[in-house]
Amino acid sequence: MDMISKDQFQPAEKTTNANSIVRPSLTYWQDAWRRLRSNKMAMTGLIVLVIMTLLAIFAPLFSKFDYETQYLMDTDLKPSWTHFFGTDDFGRDLWTRVWWGTRISLFIGLVAATLDLVIGVLYGGISAYFGGKVDNVMQRVIEIIYSIPLLLLAIILIVFMGPGIKSIIIAYAITGWVGTARLVRGQILLLKEQEFVLAARTLGAKPSRIILQHLIPNVIGLIVVQITFIVPLAIFFESFLSFIGVGIRPPMASLGNLINDGAHYMRYQPHRIIYPTIVFSMILLSFNILGDGLRDALDPKMRK
């Protein structure tokens, strides 16, 4: 075998930044926020939601008209500097009613989403962690609840409890958590076999502690993304019920009954349906765009 001569080698050039840190150290949430900021569409959706929320909170407070007082001398007015969105057939200011209705719709969406997440995350976590017969029984319960038509359940509750915010939230919360429970169960089935769960069991941690402090925090990213999809679904559900006349009843305003009222006058007063429809569409679109951005930002596989 031929001997290799030292003359065939030459020393490598020294680099001054060989051991330097070329990328700043970031936590998981800092890196997710960095990636979310780089997504222009998602940030646009977030900004629109913030603006809509601020208008829903503060616009009725600074208006000289309230959402229910009737001014019969100012009926059916077109948009002007006095009434930005015009008035309805009772002389009520549509600017105030649209933003008040946005406040009600956002409130119902956020409360319903919170209830769905709390129930769905705990139910899915318990079902996945214990497995076996417990998981089988809990999944059969989910299948039974999933088979109940949501609209039929809502109408039945509204008949017994009366139309209003409480009835809509309860109706949606009864069945809306099923999808979240299934998603969380699938993720925790993968996580519960990891080494950190085995270490917690070995140290004597109780199942409740493992679920709440070890497993659920590892699906926070999934939960955050799920919020952005549950809230618009709850808002759409409330608006649909109000549109068909079994949801929020006048003089209380919501985007659904404002669109319903405007539909009756669409031919002669199109502004009555245009403005609440634009607000409704922008809210749903912004939530969905933000949800897509969060899904990409919180996915470690998308890290660059």
N, C-alpha and C positions, 0 to 999 in steps of 0.2 A: 504494500500500500504506500503510495507516494506521501512523503512528508509535506505538510503545509508550511510554507515559509512565512515568517513574520512580515516580510516585505509586501505580502499581498493584502495586508490590513493597514488601515489608517484610522487615527482617532476621530471619534465623532465630535462635531462641533458642540460646544457647551451653550446651553440656552439659559438665559437669566431668569425666565419665568417658568421653569420646569415644575417648581413646587408651589407656584402661586395659585391662588384660588381664582378661577376665571368666572365663577358663577356665585352670586351671593347665596348664603344659606337662608332658606325660606321654609316656614312651616307649611303644612298641608293647606291651611286656609289662606295664607298669604299667597301661595302659588296659585290657588284656585281664583283668588281675586285678581291676580295679575293676568291670568288667562281670560277671565271674564271681561276685564277692561279692554283687552285687545279685540274683543268681539264687538264690532260697532253696532250690529243689529240688536244684540242682547242689551247693550248699554242704552240704546235708543228706547227699547221697551221698558227698561227700568226707569229712565227719566220720565217717560210718558206716564207710567204708573204713579210716580211720586207727584207729578203735577196734578194728575186726576185726584189723587188722595187729598192733596192740599186744598184743591178747589172744593172738593166734597165737604171738607171740614170747615173751611173759612168763608167760602162764598156765601152761604146762607147767613152767616153771622154778620157780614158787612153789608148785606142787602137791606134796603128800607122796606121791602116787602117780605112777608112770610109765605110758607108753602100752602097754607089753608085758608087765609082770609080772602073773601070774595069782594071784588070791586066791580059791581055791576055796571058802572059807567065806563069801564075800560075793557069790555069784552071783545074778544076776537081781534086784538090789535096785532099788527105786524111788527117784526123786530125794529127797534129804534134805540136811541141812546137812553131812553127811560126804561124800556123793557128790552133787554138785549136779545132775548129769544121770543119776544112777543108775549101775548096772553092767551088764555083758553076761553071757553064759552062762559066761564064764571068770573072772568076778569082776574084770575090768579096769575101771578108773574111766573112765566115758564123758566126763566133763568134760575130762580130760587128753587122751583120744583124739580128741575133736572138735576141740580147738584144735591138737593136733599134726597132725591131718589137714588143718586149714585152712592150717597152715604149709606142708605138703607141696604142697597144691593151688596156693597162691599162688606158691610157688617155681617150680613147673612152668610156671604161667602167665606169670610175669615172664621166666623164662629163654627160653621158647619165643617170647614176643613180642619179646624183644631180638634173638634170632637172625633172626626173620622180618623185623624192621625193617632190620637191617644188610644182609641179603642183598637184600631187596626194594628198599630205597632206592638202593643202589649199582647194582643190575641195571637198575632203571627209569631211573636217571639216565644211565647209559652208553648204554642203548638210545635214549633220546630225544635225547641230545646229538649222537651221531654220525649217527643217522638212516640213510636209504638201505638198502643191503643189510645192514648191520650190524643195523639195527632190524628188518628183515624176518626175518632168521635168529633173532634173539633172541626175537621174538614167536612164532615157530613153536615154539621150545623151550618157551615158557610154555604154549602151547596143548597140547602133548604132556603136560607135567607136570600141567596142570589136568584132563586127561582121566583121570588115575589116581585111582581111588577112595581117599580118605584112610583109611577104615576098613580096607580090604583091605591097603593098604600097612602100616598099623600092625600088623595081625595077623601079616603075613609077617615083619616085623622082630622082633616079640615071639617068634615061633617060633624064629628063628635066634639072637637075642641074649638071649632070656629076658625074662620080665616084670620091669619096674622103671622107675625114673625116667628112666634114660638112653634106653631104647627109646621111651618115649612122647615125650620131647623131640625125638629125632631124627626120628621119624615125622611129627610135626607140623611140624617145621622144613623138611622136604623139600618140602612142598607149600604150607605156610601163607603163604609170602612172595609168592605169585603175585598175590594181590589188592593188596598194597601196591605191588608193582612196577608194576602197571597204573595205579594212582592217581598215583604219582610220575611216571611217564612222561607221563601226560596234562598234568600241571601244568608239567613242564619243557619240553614241546613249546611251550607258550605263552610261557614265560620266556626261552627261548634266543634269541628274536628281539628281545629288548629292547635298549635302547641300552647298558646297563651291561655286557652280555655282549659286544657289539661293541667297546666300549672296551677290555675286558680282552683280547680277541683282538688288537686293534690294538697294544696294549702288549707283545704277545708272550707272554701267559700260556699255559701248557700246558693241554691239555684236562682233565687230572686236577685242576689248581688251579682251573679255572673250575667244574668240577662240584662239588668239595668245599667251596670257599670262596665261591662266588657263587650257584650254582643251588640246592644242597641247603639252605643256610640260609634261602632264601626259601620253602621248603616245610615249615619246621619246624612251623608251625601245623597243617598237615595231618597230619604225623607224630605230633604230640602227641595229636590227636584219634584217630588210628588206633590208638594204644596202648590207649586205653580200650575199644576194641572187640575188639582181638586178645586181650588178657589174659582176658576172660571166655570167649571162644571156646575158648582153650587149656584153661582150667579145666574147662569143660563137656566137652571132648574127653577129658581125663584121667578125669573123674568117670564118663563113660559107659563107658570101657574098664574101669575098676575095678568098675563096677556089673555088667557082664556077665562079670566074672571073669578078664579078660586084662590088667588093668592092675596097679596096686599090690596086692601080695599081703600078707595078714596074716602076722605080727603088725603090720607097718607099717600105719599108719592113713592114710587119705585120705578126703575127703568122699564119694567115690564108693563105696568098699567099706563105709563106715559106713552109708550109705543102703541098700546092698544087704543088709547084715546085718540092719538094722532092718526091712526089708520082710518078712523071714521070720517076724518076731515082732510084726508090726503089730497083729494082732488081740488079743494078750494083753498086750503091752508096747509100747503106742504111743509112749511117750517115746523109745524107741530109734531111731525114724525121724523123730520130730518135730523134735528139736533139730538134728541135722545138716542136715535139709532146710531149716530156718529159716535157719541160717547160710549154707548154699549159695545160697539164694534171695536173701538180703540182699546177698551179695557181687555176684552177677550183676546184680541190680537197681541197686545203687549205681554200678557201673561204667557201666552204660548211661545212667543219669541224669546222671552226671558227664560222660560223653562228649557228650551233647546240649548240656549247658551250655558245655563247652569249644568245641564247634563254633560256637555263637553268639558266645561271647566273643572268639574268635580271628578271626572274620569281619569284615573292615573295613566291609563293607556294613551290618552291624548296629550300627555306631557311632552314638551319639546325641549 
